[in-house]
Amino acid sequence: MSHMKPIHVPVRLAGRSKRGLRTQFAALCFRVEKGETEVLLISSRTRKRWIIPKGWPMDGLSGAQAAAQEAWEEAGALGKSLPHSLGVYSYSKLSGPRKGLPCLVAVYPMQVTRLRRKYPECKQRKRKWFSLKKAAAKVSEPELRAILARFDPAQLTGLLGPGN
């Protein structure tokens, strides 16, 4: 039996309005250090809040692949991304040309194996590792807090491959 590649299409509600709900994909970048799970957060470009890397759908890429691309561009993170969403959270985009746009973000886990010093947005953002508890306290979105609070990489062991 062949495995079907998951297809992720942008979600839009409220008819065909360009102001309707939009889908984004995010990477929950993590590592396990001395038995403790840490999550990589980045600063948003304008308001300097702590967030996870996220962005719009990309032609030809699954949600997990788009999330991994955003992790590289926004955080310089490389690693193994998994095709299974950990959940979704919502927020309203508060800056830029899409100000006020409601967004639904699907979150994909990505085990970071390498962090590059130079990456596309390195001069625009800060990045920092936090424990799961501290990361949950730093983000603004309640649903993202809940995803962080219940995240357990041990549940991903079979999906990450040998030695993880």
Secondary structure, DSSP 4 states (H G I P E B T S, - for coil): -PPPPP-------STT-TTS-EEEEEEEEEEEETTEEEEEEEE-TTT--EE--EE---TT--HHHHHHHHHHHHH-EEEEE-SS--EEEEEE--SSTTTT-EEEEEEEEEEEEEE-S--TTTTT--EEEEEHHHHHHH---HHHHHHHHH--GGGGHHHH-TT-
